[in-house]
Amino acid sequence: SAGLTEEQKEFQKVALDFATKEMAPHMAEWDEKEIFPVETMRKAAQLGFGGIYVKPDVGGSGLSRLDTSVIFEALSTGCTSTTAYMSIHNMCVWMIDTFGNEEQRRRFCPSLCSMEKFASYCLTEPGSGSDAASLLTSAQRKGDTYVLNGSKAFISGGGDTDVYVVMCRTGGPGPKGISCLVLEKGTPGLSFGKKERKVGWNSQPTRAVIFEDCVVPVGNRLGAEGQGFSIAMKGLNGGRINIASCSLGAAHASVLLAQEHLTVRKQFGEPLANNQYLQFRLAEMATRLVAARLMVRNAARALQEGREDAAVLCSMAKLFATDECFAICNQALQMHGGYGYLKDYAVQQFVRDIRVHQILEGTNEVMRMIVARNLLQG
C-alpha cells in the first residue's frame, strides 16, 4: 500500500477481500474443471470491476490506470487466470468507450460494465502474432455493411463471450489498412474452433474465432477506416499494465506461500526459515516484487497523464514485471520442494498461470524491440 492514497487503499482492500472470499477458495477447482466463473465475475462487476477505467455515464467506474493496477494486482492473488481475463474484458470496454461514438458507447458499454455480457479482443491470427500489422482477416465494404472473412487465434473467452472487438483489413497492406469492428455473438458466419488445452489460464476458454462471410454493419466500426491498428496499440498499452499487475498479484501470493512454508517445514531438525540461504532468496524475491510493482505503477501514472514516454514505460514495466514475477513464483515453488509440484499446493498454479504473461499482450522480445527502438531513435 506504500504511496497509495486512502481511497486507493480502500479499493485495494475491497479487491483483496473479494479475492480471498470469492476467488481463492475456488481457484483450484476452476483450473482443474476448466470452469469459466461467470457468476463470480458478475459479483466483481457489482463492485465496479467490469469497467474500471470506463467513463461513469455508460456504467463504468471512471477510475485511473493506477487504481486499476492496484485492483488487478489484488484480485490476482485470488485467481490469476480469472483476473487476467477480466483485465482483457476491461481493455475491450475501454476501447469501445474511448473510440466509439455515443450510439456505440450506449449500446455496448452498460451491459459489458455490468458483465451481463463479456468481451474478447481479436488481434492475433494463425500467421500474425508478433507481426500484428501483417494480419490478413479482411472486411470488404458493401454499401452499409462489411463482409468479414478470416480467422483469429488464441482468443481469450472465445466462444463463451458475447462481444468481439476485431482488427481486420479494410485497406492495403501494413498498419494503415487496418480497421476495428465490433461483432456480436450470433452473427451469421461467426464460428469458433475447438477449446484449446493449455498449461495454465484454465478458468478462461481459449478458441480460434472464425469469420466466413460475416455481414457486419458499418455502424459497428470503431473510429474511422484505417484507425484500427492505432486503436489496437493504444488498448495494448493499458493491457500491458493490466497483465503486469496480474503478475504482481501472483508473485505477491507466492511470496506469502513461501514465507509460510519456510516457517512450517522442518529439515535437518529445524525450520527451513533458519537456513540463511533460503532467507536471502526470500529477501531477493520480496525486493524484486517491490521493484516490479514500482515500475508498473510508474507506467500506469504515465499512461494516465498521457505522457510521451508512456508507451515505452508500459513496455518496460510489462517486460520487467512479467519476467521477474515468473521467476519469483518459480523460486517459491522450488522452496516448497516436492510439495510445490503437487496440485494440492497453490504455488504450482501461480507458476502455470503467469507463464503466458511473458508471451501475450506483446511478447517480451517485442517489448525489448520497442524499448530499443525508442532509445536508438533518441
PLY file of the C-alpha trace (Angstrom):
ply
format ascii 1.0
element vertex 378
property float x
property float y
property float z
element edge 377
property int vertex1
property int vertex2
end_header
0.00 0.00 0.00
3.02 2.29 0.16
2.46 5.54 -1.74
-1.26 4.97 -2.27
-3.98 7.43 -1.29
-6.58 6.49 1.32
-9.10 5.97 -1.50
-6.71 3.64 -3.38
-6.07 1.68 -0.18
-9.84 1.23 0.11
-10.05 -0.06 -3.50
-7.21 -2.43 -2.68
-8.92 -3.71 0.49
-12.24 -4.32 -1.32
-10.43 -6.21 -4.12
-8.31 -8.26 -1.67
-11.39 -9.20 0.35
-13.17 -10.29 -2.83
-10.11 -12.30 -3.94
-9.84 -14.00 -0.55
-13.53 -14.85 -0.13
-14.88 -15.31 -3.66
-11.90 -16.43 -5.77
-9.13 -18.16 -3.80
-11.38 -20.95 -2.41
-12.39 -21.92 -5.98
-9.12 -21.26 -7.84
-8.01 -24.91 -7.96
-11.46 -26.20 -8.97
-11.82 -23.63 -11.77
-8.41 -24.71 -13.04
-8.98 -28.46 -12.81
-12.53 -28.46 -14.24
-11.85 -25.59 -16.67
-14.78 -23.54 -15.34
-15.36 -20.01 -16.68
-16.66 -18.42 -13.44
-19.29 -16.12 -14.94
-21.31 -15.55 -11.76
-18.21 -14.72 -9.70
-17.14 -12.17 -12.30
-20.62 -10.64 -12.26
-20.28 -10.25 -8.49
-16.96 -8.47 -9.13
-18.76 -6.21 -11.62
-21.19 -5.21 -8.86
-18.15 -3.76 -7.08
-17.31 -1.75 -10.22
-14.67 -4.12 -11.63
-16.34 -4.70 -15.02
-15.40 -1.31 -16.46
-12.82 0.06 -14.04
-11.39 2.81 -16.27
-14.53 3.34 -18.36
-16.48 6.60 -18.03
-19.35 6.58 -15.48
-22.05 7.80 -17.90
-22.12 4.32 -19.52
-21.77 2.33 -16.31
-18.01 2.45 -15.78
-16.19 3.27 -12.54
-14.15 6.13 -14.04
-11.01 5.22 -12.10
-7.39 5.91 -13.03
-4.86 3.48 -14.53
-3.06 3.34 -11.18
-6.32 2.49 -9.38
-6.86 -0.23 -12.00
-3.38 -1.69 -11.48
-3.89 -1.83 -7.71
-7.25 -3.60 -8.17
-5.98 -6.18 -10.67
-2.95 -6.96 -8.51
-5.21 -7.56 -5.52
-7.72 -9.70 -7.44
-4.93 -11.77 -8.96
-3.88 -13.04 -5.52
-7.20 -14.95 -5.53
-7.11 -16.32 -9.10
-4.65 -15.01 -11.66
-6.29 -16.69 -14.65
-9.75 -15.22 -13.96
-8.33 -11.78 -13.20
-6.31 -11.83 -16.42
-9.49 -12.46 -18.42
-11.20 -9.61 -16.54
-8.29 -7.34 -17.50
-8.79 -8.18 -21.20
-12.54 -7.59 -20.86
-11.84 -4.18 -19.28
-9.48 -3.30 -22.14
-12.20 -4.10 -24.70
-14.84 -2.00 -22.92
-12.36 0.90 -22.67
-11.71 0.70 -26.41
-15.43 0.95 -27.19
-15.86 3.74 -24.62
-12.88 5.73 -25.93
-13.12 5.25 -29.70
-16.82 4.52 -30.16
-19.42 7.16 -30.95
-22.24 7.95 -28.50
-24.61 5.38 -30.00
-21.95 2.63 -29.81
-20.95 3.56 -26.25
-24.56 3.41 -25.04
-25.33 0.24 -26.98
-22.36 -1.84 -25.81
-20.80 -0.43 -22.63
-23.53 -0.70 -19.95
-24.06 -4.46 -20.39
-20.28 -5.01 -20.56
-19.57 -2.93 -17.43
-22.14 -4.99 -15.51
-20.66 -8.15 -17.05
-24.12 -9.17 -18.15
-22.15 -9.59 -21.37
-18.45 -10.40 -21.81
-15.94 -9.20 -24.41
-12.96 -10.66 -26.30
-10.07 -8.91 -28.06
-9.32 -10.29 -31.53
-5.96 -9.23 -32.97
-3.70 -12.32 -33.22
-4.03 -14.63 -36.23
-2.52 -18.04 -37.02
0.02 -16.32 -39.29
0.47 -12.98 -37.49
1.37 -12.88 -33.82
4.21 -10.50 -33.01
3.91 -9.05 -36.54
0.34 -7.91 -35.90
0.36 -5.35 -38.75
0.53 -8.22 -41.26
-2.91 -9.56 -40.31
-5.00 -10.95 -43.18
-8.60 -11.06 -41.90
-10.42 -8.94 -44.48
-13.51 -6.75 -44.31
-14.84 -5.71 -47.71
-17.21 -2.77 -47.79
-20.57 -3.44 -49.44
-22.92 -0.49 -49.05
-23.75 -0.07 -45.36
-22.02 -3.31 -44.37
-18.66 -5.07 -44.28
-18.24 -8.71 -45.29
-15.69 -10.23 -42.94
-13.52 -13.28 -43.77
-10.58 -14.79 -41.95
-9.71 -16.17 -38.52
-8.18 -15.16 -35.20
-6.12 -17.40 -32.91
-5.66 -17.73 -29.13
-8.71 -15.60 -28.30
-9.39 -15.41 -24.56
-13.04 -16.10 -23.84
-13.61 -17.10 -27.48
-16.91 -18.92 -27.94
-18.17 -18.11 -24.43
-18.17 -14.32 -24.75
-20.77 -12.06 -26.35
-18.85 -9.18 -27.98
-15.74 -9.42 -30.20
-13.51 -6.39 -30.87
-11.93 -7.41 -34.18
-8.97 -5.93 -36.06
-9.38 -6.51 -39.79
-8.02 -5.29 -43.11
-10.22 -2.79 -44.94
-7.38 -1.26 -46.98
-3.91 -2.02 -48.31
-1.01 -3.79 -46.59
0.51 -2.57 -43.33
-0.94 -0.87 -40.25
-2.79 1.89 -42.14
-5.05 -0.63 -43.87
-6.48 -1.98 -40.59
-9.86 -1.06 -39.10
-11.68 -2.10 -35.94
-15.13 -3.73 -35.96
-17.33 -4.85 -33.07
-19.15 -8.14 -33.67
-21.82 -9.74 -31.56
-22.12 -13.47 -30.89
-24.82 -14.96 -33.09
-23.76 -13.00 -36.19
-24.23 -15.38 -39.17
-20.85 -16.70 -40.35
-19.20 -16.26 -36.94
-17.94 -19.59 -35.54
-15.31 -20.93 -33.17
-12.57 -23.55 -33.14
-12.09 -26.25 -30.53
-11.36 -25.24 -26.95
-7.58 -25.16 -26.62
-5.84 -27.27 -23.95
-3.44 -25.00 -22.07
-0.73 -25.23 -19.42
-2.49 -22.56 -17.34
-5.23 -19.94 -17.68
-7.74 -22.79 -17.49
-10.54 -20.76 -15.89
-10.97 -18.95 -19.20
-11.65 -20.70 -22.53
-9.36 -20.02 -25.49
-10.50 -20.71 -29.05
-9.95 -19.65 -32.63
-12.58 -17.18 -33.87
-13.58 -17.77 -37.49
-15.34 -15.40 -39.90
-16.98 -16.78 -43.06
-18.85 -14.08 -44.98
-19.87 -12.37 -41.73
-22.01 -9.34 -42.55
-21.27 -6.52 -40.08
-22.98 -3.09 -40.19
-20.69 -0.12 -40.89
-22.23 1.29 -37.71
-20.20 -1.30 -35.76
-16.86 0.20 -36.83
-14.91 1.96 -34.07
-13.32 5.17 -35.34
-12.51 5.79 -39.00
-11.31 3.28 -41.59
-7.58 2.73 -41.19
-7.60 3.69 -37.50
-7.81 0.10 -36.22
-4.12 -0.57 -35.66
-3.73 2.64 -33.64
-6.79 1.68 -31.54
-5.36 -1.83 -31.01
-1.98 -0.49 -29.86
-3.49 2.09 -27.52
-5.58 -0.67 -26.00
-2.48 -2.80 -25.57
-0.56 -0.09 -23.69
-3.15 -0.40 -20.94
-3.37 -4.16 -21.45
0.36 -4.46 -20.73
-0.05 -2.61 -17.43
-3.05 -4.81 -16.60
-1.29 -8.11 -17.30
1.84 -6.96 -15.44
-0.42 -6.14 -12.48
-1.85 -9.67 -12.60
1.73 -10.98 -12.45
2.38 -8.83 -9.37
-0.60 -10.40 -7.60
0.58 -13.94 -8.38
4.10 -13.12 -7.17
2.78 -11.45 -4.00
0.69 -14.54 -3.19
3.66 -16.83 -3.93
5.98 -14.89 -1.60
3.42 -15.32 1.20
3.09 -19.05 0.44
6.89 -19.45 0.51
7.14 -17.47 3.74
4.56 -19.76 5.39
6.18 -22.95 4.08
9.65 -21.94 5.31
8.23 -21.33 8.76
6.28 -24.61 8.98
8.53 -27.10 7.13
11.41 -28.67 9.08
14.53 -30.31 7.68
17.73 -31.33 9.48
15.97 -30.73 12.80
14.98 -27.11 12.34
12.59 -24.93 10.30
13.68 -24.06 6.77
13.29 -20.41 7.83
16.52 -20.78 9.85
18.50 -21.52 6.68
20.37 -18.35 5.70
20.45 -19.24 2.00
16.66 -19.50 1.94
16.37 -16.29 3.98
18.45 -14.49 1.35
16.38 -15.93 -1.51
13.15 -14.83 0.19
14.61 -11.35 0.67
15.55 -11.21 -3.03
12.03 -12.32 -4.03
10.42 -9.58 -1.94
12.87 -6.97 -3.26
12.22 -7.90 -6.89
8.46 -7.84 -6.29
8.60 -4.32 -4.84
10.85 -3.13 -7.70
8.45 -4.59 -10.30
5.45 -3.02 -8.53
7.09 0.41 -8.59
7.80 0.10 -12.33
4.22 -0.92 -13.09
2.73 1.89 -11.02
5.08 4.44 -12.58
4.00 3.33 -16.06
0.32 3.43 -15.02
0.73 7.06 -13.93
2.48 7.95 -17.21
-0.34 6.38 -19.22
-2.99 8.17 -17.16
-1.22 11.51 -17.70
-0.85 10.89 -21.44
2.91 11.39 -21.27
5.05 10.96 -24.39
7.09 8.20 -22.79
4.00 6.25 -21.67
4.16 3.54 -24.36
7.84 2.74 -23.73
7.34 2.77 -19.94
4.39 0.36 -20.35
6.64 -1.92 -22.42
9.44 -1.73 -19.83
7.04 -2.46 -16.99
5.46 -5.40 -18.80
8.87 -6.85 -19.68
10.35 -6.43 -16.22
7.32 -7.36 -14.12
6.28 -10.47 -16.05
9.86 -11.82 -16.16
10.61 -11.05 -12.51
7.26 -12.26 -11.18
7.53 -15.56 -13.04
10.99 -16.02 -11.50
9.56 -15.22 -8.04
6.73 -17.76 -8.41
9.14 -20.36 -9.75
11.52 -19.79 -6.81
8.59 -20.11 -4.40
7.76 -23.48 -5.98
11.41 -24.55 -5.57
11.29 -23.61 -1.89
8.33 -25.96 -1.45
10.47 -28.85 -2.73
8.45 -31.83 -3.97
5.29 -30.39 -2.41
5.46 -27.42 -4.77
4.95 -29.78 -7.71
1.69 -31.17 -6.29
-1.62 -29.69 -7.37
-2.69 -29.67 -3.72
-0.40 -26.65 -3.30
-1.43 -23.36 -4.91
2.09 -22.24 -5.80
2.27 -24.51 -8.88
-0.92 -22.93 -10.28
0.51 -19.43 -9.96
3.58 -20.64 -11.89
1.41 -22.15 -14.65
-0.98 -19.21 -14.83
1.61 -16.44 -15.18
3.98 -18.16 -17.59
1.87 -16.95 -20.54
2.14 -13.32 -19.35
5.63 -13.25 -20.89
4.04 -14.08 -24.27
0.71 -12.27 -24.61
-0.09 -8.55 -24.96
3.14 -8.43 -26.98
5.90 -10.95 -26.25
8.72 -9.81 -24.01
11.01 -9.96 -27.05
8.74 -7.40 -28.73
8.85 -5.29 -25.54
12.66 -5.25 -25.87
12.30 -4.16 -29.52
10.01 -1.25 -28.53
12.37 -0.08 -25.79
15.47 -0.41 -28.01
13.79 1.43 -30.89
12.88 4.27 -28.55
16.43 4.53 -27.23
18.08 4.43 -30.65
15.74 6.99 -32.18
16.89 9.40 -29.47
0 1
1 2
2 3
3 4
4 5
5 6
6 7
7 8
8 9
9 10
10 11
11 12
12 13
13 14
14 15
15 16
16 17
17 18
18 19
19 20
20 21
21 22
22 23
23 24
24 25
25 26
26 27
27 28
28 29
29 30
30 31
31 32
32 33
33 34
34 35
35 36
36 37
37 38
38 39
39 40
40 41
41 42
42 43
43 44
44 45
45 46
46 47
47 48
48 49
49 50
50 51
51 52
52 53
53 54
54 55
55 56
56 57
57 58
58 59
59 60
60 61
61 62
62 63
63 64
64 65
65 66
66 67
67 68
68 69
69 70
70 71
71 72
72 73
73 74
74 75
75 76
76 77
77 78
78 79
79 80
80 81
81 82
82 83
83 84
84 85
85 86
86 87
87 88
88 89
89 90
90 91
91 92
92 93
93 94
94 95
95 96
96 97
97 98
98 99
99 100
100 101
101 102
102 103
103 104
104 105
105 106
106 107
107 108
108 109
109 110
110 111
111 112
112 113
113 114
114 115
115 116
116 117
117 118
118 119
119 120
120 121
121 122
122 123
123 124
124 125
125 126
126 127
127 128
128 129
129 130
130 131
131 132
132 133
133 134
134 135
135 136
136 137
137 138
138 139
139 140
140 141
141 142
142 143
143 144
144 145
145 146
146 147
147 148
148 149
149 150
150 151
151 152
152 153
153 154
154 155
155 156
156 157
157 158
158 159
159 160
160 161
161 162
162 163
163 164
164 165
165 166
166 167
167 168
168 169
169 170
170 171
171 172
172 173
173 174
174 175
175 176
176 177
177 178
178 179
179 180
180 181
181 182
182 183
183 184
184 185
185 186
186 187
187 188
188 189
189 190
190 191
191 192
192 193
193 194
194 195
195 196
196 197
197 198
198 199
199 200
200 201
201 202
202 203
203 204
204 205
205 206
206 207
207 208
208 209
209 210
210 211
211 212
212 213
213 214
214 215
215 216
216 217
217 218
218 219
219 220
220 221
221 222
222 223
223 224
224 225
225 226
226 227
227 228
228 229
229 230
230 231
231 232
232 233
233 234
234 235
235 236
236 237
237 238
238 239
239 240
240 241
241 242
242 243
243 244
244 245
245 246
246 247
247 248
248 249
249 250
250 251
251 252
252 253
253 254
254 255
255 256
256 257
257 258
258 259
259 260
260 261
261 262
262 263
263 264
264 265
265 266
266 267
267 268
268 269
269 270
270 271
271 272
272 273
273 274
274 275
275 276
276 277
277 278
278 279
279 280
280 281
281 282
282 283
283 284
284 285
285 286
286 287
287 288
288 289
289 290
290 291
291 292
292 293
293 294
294 295
295 296
296 297
297 298
298 299
299 300
300 301
301 302
302 303
303 304
304 305
305 306
306 307
307 308
308 309
309 310
310 311
311 312
312 313
313 314
314 315
315 316
316 317
317 318
318 319
319 320
320 321
321 322
322 323
323 324
324 325
325 326
326 327
327 328
328 329
329 330
330 331
331 332
332 333
333 334
334 335
335 336
336 337
337 338
338 339
339 340
340 341
341 342
342 343
343 344
344 345
345 346
346 347
347 348
348 349
349 350
350 351
351 352
352 353
353 354
354 355
355 356
356 357
357 358
358 359
359 360
360 361
361 362
362 363
363 364
364 365
365 366
366 367
367 368
368 369
369 370
370 371
371 372
372 373
373 374
374 375
375 376
376 377
